[in-house]
Amino acid sequence: MAKAAESSGDPGTTPPRPLFAGLSDISISQDIPVEGEITIPMRSHIREFDSSTLNESVQNTIMRDLKAVGKKFMHVLYPRKSNTLLRDWDLWGPLILCVTLALMLQRSSIDSEKDGGPQFAEVFVIVWFGAVTITLNSKLLGGNISFFQSLCVLGYCILPLTVAMLVCRLVLLAEPGPINFMVRFFVVIVMFAWSIVASTAFLADSQPPNRKALAIYPVFLFYFVISWMILTFTPQ
Amino acid sequence: LPKHACVPYSFSVEFEEASDLLAETPDAATTSGSNQLTPQGHVAVAVDSGGSYGAEEEVEESDRTALLQEEKQQPGFWTFGYYQSFFDVDTSQVLDRIRGSLLPRPGHNFVRHHLRNRPDLYGPFWICATLAFVLAVTGNLTLVLAQRRDPSIHYSPQFHKVTVAGVTIYCYVWLVPLALWAFLRWRKGVRERMGPYTFLETVCVYGYSLFVFIPTVVLWLIPVPWLQWLFGGLALALSAASLVFTLWPVVREDTRAVVAVLLSTVVLLHALLAVGCKFYFFQPLPLAHPAPPTQAASLSPDLPPPPTSRAHTT
């Protein structure tokens, strides 16, 4: 430090030495090893990732989310014991399904106020508040699943019932009669059973073993109510 | 010295625990209870000085620490753990409580034998939810079946009945026990032997007593009127008996007038709920004029169906 001060105080004759040049002359205690590599292995990788999601086209973003949703749909349709729905939960799928179901189930505007099927808002409220209530119930019973994971599973498992609603709508275009009703009844029963099996495959492991039935029964009631709304739907 | 520091706390806690225990076990003589309190206070202080006491005091000491452990773990009502304590039941326990409410016996107090003073909220909540949905669904089914027999009846999903059913049943299971609990606490001074039930125990009793209506409502699908009234009467008798047998030990020492009025009010409210549901959800009226949502039996079942031009078949 003294040398640097001396040399900088000498004007004109020699060009000023760069700052901190004298630091290399300071001797550090020899027994502290200060050699080694400092590398951040993920760093360049993260930087690439960040800039790629900022600069990618909108289509890429949408397709990536749609693919994630579609992958989870496949997991619901072929329920195996896997962790995909739980690990990478998202609520896009349940939202799409709930809106589709509510749009198809709502009564037409010419129907009277008191009688008739549910309004859009009523279906929405039943699905979301039902899912929240079941999640709270399973958490209060001591389950170790997180709030949004449970909402995600319950929402995705409405997929079979939405398919049943589509089929019922198509069948209702044909002539009414007992065969019409039997076909719809059969389809709804099968899809109801599929929903229950799918959600049980995902949710059952997170409950304490002697309370599994207590946690699964509200799921049964929830899908039963939705199936009932689908079965009693009459186009006006 | 931690032992000395916690003595006052333990003494007051212990007093409350002992008085609760005395309230719950009416057979325990009060004299021996009060004797238990003072020596334990001395035991807590004197243990450190190494006095040699008998084995009895050591057992009391271990009981006291066990009680302290339980007492200390009571969380505040703003934590999630507080509400978790109301759902601390297993499947077998819930099934046992349902069985107990279905088969009331005169000496068999529901709260003591089945709840064992650990009320849960799972049973009442989900039994009410199930009952509300089953009422709406079977009411709708009745309309479907009625329409098959008489195609002039206009069918519609009647979704608003779900809301009415839900609100009615939940209000019943929360407000009536609240009134009953408040009344019993007000009359507490008359009773020496047994403390009143806590609010949650009363809610539990009412919630589990509604379970018998679930199969009854399903059986009301059978369109034979006298059979429907028979099933309704049976269910009402079972349910009201369960309530009365549970309430009887608590109101037994009260004056006869109060006992008669209380028990008959309880049974009357229960009957009103059953009859109201029967009339509101199971009237296959042709729905040109939908039934008003009142609980009084003001609807006449003989209304002739006006001819409607909007008859639809499903």
Interface residues (C-beta under 8 A of the other chain):
Chain A: D111 K114 D115 G116 G117 P118 E122 N137 K139 L140 L141 G142 P176 F181 N210 R211 K212 A213 L214 Y217 P218 L221 F224 V225 W228 M229 T232 F233 T234 Q236
Chain B: F80 Y83 Q84 F86 F87 D88 V89 D90 T91 S92 V94 Y122 W126 A129 T130 F133 V137 N140 Y155 S156 P157 Q158 F159 H160 L287 P290 H312 T313 T314
